[in-house]
Amino acid sequence: MFQYEKYKKFIIPLAVIALAVAIILTNRFFFSPKKELASFDFSDSGNEKSFVIEEANPMKNSKNPDWWLNSGGKMFVEKDYFSTNLGEMDKDDKWRQLYKENNSRDSDKGYYPQNVFRLVTRSQWQNLAQQVYFNIERINLSESEYRNESNGVLLFNRYQDGDNLYYTGLRVDGHAVIKKKIDGKYYTLAEKNVLTKKGKYARVDSPNLIPENTWIGLKSELENDGDDAVNIKLYIDDGTGEWKKVLEVTDEDEKYGAAPIFEKGYAGIRTDFMDVKFKGYHIEEH
C-alpha cells in the first residue's frame, strides 16, 4: 500500500508546482497574451526560411505569438518582407474553398481572400507610434459592391474589436484619412486629398490613385490629451525617406459622433481588394 504520510512532504510541493505550471501553460496557449511591451519590430523575419501565418478565429487560436490574422486567409513572411496572398489562390486550397462558401462576393469565389486582409497585433498599445512601408503589387478589380473609393491601406489603432477602433491611412482615391469606428459606425475625423496630381478616382477607369510597385510609408501617432481628448497624427513617406505630416486631429467629447477611445488596444494593418507587400513594421509606446 502507498505510504502517503511517509512521502507527503514531497507530494504537496510537487502538486503545487504542477498546478502553477498548468496555469502558466493555460494562459500561454488558451488566452491571447496581454503583452506589456515598450516596442515591437517586424521588419525582418530573421529566418532564412519563409513561413506562413494562417487566419484564425478567435485571436487565441492564432499560432503566431505576435500576430493574429483576422481575415485574408494567409500571410506570407519572407526574409525581407511580409505580404498578403499574392495573385490567385489555388483552387484546392482550404482557404479558397472556405471563402467561396462564406464570402464569395468579396473574394471572387474564394480565389482572392486577400481582398479583405486584416492583420492585428497580439500586444496592446495606448499612446503609440506605429509605422509600416507598403508596396501595392496589384489592384483586384472585384465586382463586389464594397470595392470603392474608401478602400486602401490603413493602420489599426486602439483596436478594441472589429467595431471599435481608430483607422489612419491612405485611400485608393488619393485621400489621407483618420476615422473612428464605434459600435460598427464610421466617423470621419479628418480627410485630405494628398495625391491631387494623380487624377480622379473612377471605379472602372481609374480604380486606384496610390502609386503601384512603389514603397510608401505610413505612420500614425496617438496620445491622450488630458482626460477628455485624443490627439491623432498621420504621416506619409512618399519615397523621399522623410516623414511628412499630412493630417492631425483632436478627438474630444462627442465632437465626432461618439466619445473618444482612451483605452489601450491592439494595432495592425488593413488592406482592401489588393495584393500588397510590407516591410519595416515598427510600433512603440510613448
C-alpha positions as CSV (number, residue, x, y, z in Angstrom):
1,M,0.0,0.0,0.0
2,F,1.2,3.5,-0.8
3,Q,2.6,5.2,2.3
4,Y,1.1,8.7,2.0
5,E,2.3,10.0,5.3
6,K,5.9,9.0,4.5
7,Y,6.0,10.9,1.2
8,K,3.5,13.8,1.8
9,K,6.3,16.3,2.4
10,F,7.4,15.7,-1.2
11,I,3.9,15.2,-2.7
12,I,2.4,18.6,-1.6
13,P,5.2,20.8,-3.0
14,L,5.2,18.8,-6.3
15,A,1.5,19.2,-6.6
16,V,1.8,23.0,-6.1
17,I,4.5,23.2,-8.8
18,A,2.4,21.1,-11.2
19,L,-0.6,23.4,-10.6
20,A,1.5,26.5,-11.3
21,V,2.9,25.1,-14.5
22,A,-0.6,24.1,-15.6
23,I,-1.9,27.7,-15.0
24,I,1.1,29.2,-16.9
25,L,0.5,26.8,-19.9
26,T,-3.2,27.5,-19.9
27,N,-2.6,31.2,-20.1
28,R,0.0,30.9,-22.8
29,F,-1.9,28.6,-25.1
30,F,-5.6,29.3,-24.4
31,F,-5.7,33.0,-23.8
32,S,-4.4,35.8,-26.1
33,P,-1.3,37.3,-24.5
34,K,-1.5,40.7,-22.8
35,K,2.0,41.9,-23.5
36,E,3.4,45.0,-21.9
37,L,6.0,46.0,-24.5
38,A,7.9,49.2,-25.0
39,S,8.3,48.5,-28.7
40,F,7.9,45.8,-31.3
41,D,9.6,45.3,-34.7
42,F,8.7,43.1,-37.5
43,S,11.0,44.3,-40.3
44,D,12.7,41.0,-40.9
45,S,11.6,37.5,-40.0
46,G,15.2,36.7,-39.0
47,N,14.9,33.4,-40.7
48,E,16.3,32.1,-44.0
49,K,13.2,30.0,-44.5
50,S,9.8,31.6,-45.3
51,F,6.7,30.8,-43.3
52,V,3.0,31.4,-43.4
53,I,0.6,32.8,-40.8
54,E,-2.9,31.5,-41.3
55,E,-6.2,33.1,-40.5
56,A,-7.6,32.1,-37.1
57,N,-10.6,33.0,-35.0
58,P,-10.8,34.0,-32.3
59,M,-7.4,35.6,-31.5
60,K,-6.4,32.9,-29.0
61,N,-6.3,30.3,-31.8
62,S,-3.5,32.2,-33.7
63,K,-0.4,30.0,-33.8
64,N,1.8,33.1,-34.1
65,P,2.7,34.8,-30.8
66,D,2.9,38.3,-32.3
67,W,0.2,38.4,-35.0
68,W,-3.4,37.5,-35.4
69,L,-4.6,37.2,-39.0
70,N,-8.3,38.0,-38.5
71,S,-9.1,37.9,-42.3
72,G,-7.4,37.3,-45.6
73,G,-6.7,33.5,-45.5
74,K,-2.9,33.6,-45.3
75,M,0.0,36.0,-44.7
76,F,3.4,35.1,-46.2
77,V,6.6,36.0,-44.4
78,E,9.8,36.2,-46.3
79,K,13.3,37.3,-45.2
80,D,12.8,40.9,-46.4
81,Y,9.1,41.5,-46.4
82,F,5.7,40.0,-45.5
83,S,2.6,40.0,-47.7
84,T,-1.0,39.3,-48.3
85,N,-1.7,36.3,-50.6
86,L,-0.3,37.4,-54.0
87,G,-2.3,36.5,-57.1
88,E,-5.0,33.9,-57.4
89,M,-5.2,31.2,-54.7
90,D,-5.0,27.6,-55.7
91,K,-8.4,26.1,-56.4
92,D,-7.9,23.3,-53.9
93,D,-6.5,25.5,-51.1
94,K,-8.7,25.2,-48.0
95,W,-9.0,28.9,-47.7
96,R,-10.1,29.3,-51.3
97,Q,-12.9,26.8,-50.5
98,L,-13.8,28.4,-47.2
99,Y,-14.0,31.9,-48.7
100,K,-16.1,30.6,-51.6
101,E,-18.6,29.3,-49.1
102,N,-18.6,32.2,-46.6
103,N,-17.6,35.4,-48.6
104,S,-17.7,34.6,-52.3
105,R,-18.8,38.2,-53.1
106,D,-15.7,39.9,-51.7
107,S,-13.2,37.2,-52.5
108,D,-14.2,36.5,-56.1
109,K,-15.4,33.0,-55.4
110,G,-12.6,32.4,-52.9
111,Y,-9.7,33.0,-55.2
112,Y,-8.7,36.3,-53.6
113,P,-9.2,36.2,-49.9
114,Q,-6.6,38.9,-49.6
115,N,-9.3,41.3,-50.7
116,V,-10.3,41.5,-47.1
117,F,-6.9,41.4,-45.3
118,R,-7.0,42.2,-41.6
119,L,-3.8,41.8,-39.6
120,V,-3.9,42.5,-35.8
121,T,-1.1,42.6,-33.2
122,R,-1.5,40.4,-30.2
123,S,0.1,43.1,-28.0
124,Q,-1.8,46.2,-26.8
125,W,-0.8,49.8,-27.1
126,Q,-2.2,53.1,-25.9
127,N,0.0,56.2,-26.6
128,L,1.6,54.8,-29.6
129,A,3.7,55.5,-32.7
130,Q,3.2,52.9,-35.4
131,Q,4.7,52.6,-38.9
132,V,5.0,50.3,-41.9
133,Y,6.1,50.5,-45.6
134,F,3.8,49.0,-48.2
135,N,4.1,48.2,-51.9
136,I,0.9,47.6,-53.9
137,E,1.6,44.8,-56.4
138,R,-1.9,44.8,-57.9
139,I,-5.4,46.0,-57.6
140,N,-8.0,43.2,-57.7
141,L,-10.9,44.5,-59.7
142,S,-13.6,42.6,-57.9
143,E,-17.3,43.1,-58.9
144,S,-18.1,43.4,-55.1
145,E,-20.1,46.5,-54.3
146,Y,-17.7,47.0,-51.4
147,R,-14.8,47.8,-53.8
148,N,-15.0,51.6,-53.8
149,E,-13.1,54.8,-53.1
150,S,-12.9,54.2,-49.4
151,N,-10.7,51.2,-49.8
152,G,-6.9,51.5,-49.2
153,V,-4.0,50.7,-46.9
154,L,-4.9,51.6,-43.3
155,L,-3.4,51.2,-39.8
156,F,-5.4,49.9,-36.9
157,N,-5.1,52.0,-33.7
158,R,-6.5,51.2,-30.2
159,Y,-8.4,48.3,-31.7
160,Q,-10.9,47.1,-29.1
161,D,-12.6,44.8,-31.6
162,G,-13.6,44.9,-35.3
163,D,-16.4,47.5,-34.5
164,N,-14.4,49.8,-32.2
165,L,-11.1,51.4,-33.2
166,Y,-9.3,54.2,-35.0
167,Y,-8.2,54.0,-38.6
168,T,-5.4,56.0,-40.2
169,G,-4.2,55.6,-43.7
170,L,-4.3,56.2,-47.5
171,R,-7.3,55.5,-49.7
172,V,-7.4,54.5,-53.3
173,D,-8.9,57.8,-54.3
174,G,-5.8,59.6,-53.1
175,H,-7.2,60.8,-49.8
176,A,-5.4,60.5,-46.5
177,V,-7.9,59.8,-43.8
178,I,-8.4,59.5,-40.0
179,K,-11.5,57.7,-39.0
180,K,-13.1,56.3,-35.9
181,K,-15.4,53.3,-35.8
182,I,-17.8,53.0,-32.8
183,D,-20.3,50.1,-32.5
184,G,-19.8,49.4,-36.2
185,K,-20.5,53.0,-37.3
186,Y,-17.8,55.1,-39.0
187,Y,-17.0,58.7,-38.2
188,T,-14.5,60.7,-40.3
189,L,-12.3,62.9,-38.2
190,A,-10.0,64.3,-40.9
191,E,-9.6,63.8,-44.6
192,K,-7.3,65.4,-47.2
193,N,-6.5,64.7,-50.9
194,V,-2.8,64.2,-51.0
195,L,-2.5,62.8,-54.5
196,T,-4.1,65.6,-56.4
197,K,-1.8,65.2,-59.4
198,K,-2.8,61.6,-60.0
199,G,-6.2,62.4,-61.4
200,K,-9.7,61.5,-60.2
201,Y,-10.9,58.2,-58.9
202,A,-13.3,56.1,-61.0
203,R,-14.3,52.6,-60.1
204,V,-13.8,51.2,-63.6
205,D,-11.4,53.5,-65.5
206,S,-9.2,54.8,-62.6
207,P,-9.7,52.4,-59.6
208,N,-6.5,53.4,-57.7
209,L,-4.5,56.6,-57.4
210,I,-1.9,55.2,-55.0
211,P,1.3,54.5,-56.9
212,E,1.8,50.8,-57.5
213,N,5.1,48.9,-57.4
214,T,6.5,51.7,-55.1
215,W,7.4,51.6,-51.4
216,I,5.3,54.1,-49.4
217,G,5.4,54.6,-45.7
218,L,2.5,55.2,-43.3
219,K,2.9,56.3,-39.7
220,S,0.3,57.1,-37.1
221,E,0.8,58.6,-33.6
222,L,-1.9,58.6,-30.9
223,E,-1.7,60.2,-27.5
224,N,-4.2,61.0,-24.8
225,D,-4.5,64.8,-24.3
226,G,-5.5,65.1,-20.6
227,D,-8.6,63.1,-19.6
228,D,-11.0,64.2,-22.3
229,A,-9.3,64.1,-25.7
230,V,-7.1,62.0,-28.0
231,N,-4.6,63.6,-30.4
232,I,-4.1,61.7,-33.7
233,K,-1.4,62.3,-36.4
234,L,-0.8,60.7,-39.7
235,Y,2.5,60.8,-41.6
236,I,3.4,59.6,-45.1
237,D,6.8,58.9,-46.6
238,D,6.3,59.0,-50.4
239,G,9.7,57.7,-51.2
240,T,12.0,60.5,-50.1
241,G,12.9,58.9,-46.8
242,E,11.3,61.7,-44.8
243,W,8.0,61.6,-42.9
244,K,5.6,64.3,-43.8
245,K,2.7,65.0,-41.5
246,V,-0.5,65.1,-43.7
247,L,-3.2,65.1,-41.1
248,E,-3.7,65.9,-37.4
249,V,-6.9,66.0,-35.4
250,T,-8.0,66.0,-31.8
251,D,-10.9,63.7,-30.9
252,E,-12.8,65.1,-27.9
253,D,-16.1,64.8,-26.1
254,E,-18.6,63.7,-28.8
255,K,-17.4,66.2,-31.4
256,Y,-17.1,63.4,-34.0
257,G,-20.3,61.5,-33.3
258,A,-19.2,59.4,-30.3
259,A,-16.8,59.6,-27.4
260,P,-13.0,59.1,-28.0
261,I,-11.3,55.7,-27.4
262,F,-9.0,56.3,-24.4
263,E,-8.1,52.8,-23.6
264,K,-5.1,50.8,-24.9
265,G,-5.9,48.4,-27.7
266,Y,-4.4,46.3,-30.4
267,A,-2.8,47.7,-33.6
268,G,-2.3,46.4,-37.1
269,I,-2.9,46.7,-40.8
270,R,-5.9,46.6,-43.1
271,T,-6.0,46.5,-46.9
272,D,-8.8,46.1,-49.4
273,F,-9.0,44.5,-52.8
274,M,-5.3,44.5,-53.5
275,D,-2.1,42.4,-53.4
276,V,0.4,44.1,-51.0
277,K,3.9,43.6,-49.7
278,F,5.0,45.2,-46.4
279,K,8.3,45.8,-44.7
280,G,9.7,47.8,-41.7
281,Y,6.8,47.4,-39.3
282,H,7.5,49.1,-36.0
283,I,5.4,50.2,-33.1
284,E,6.4,51.8,-29.8
285,E,4.7,53.2,-26.7
286,H,5.4,56.9,-26.0
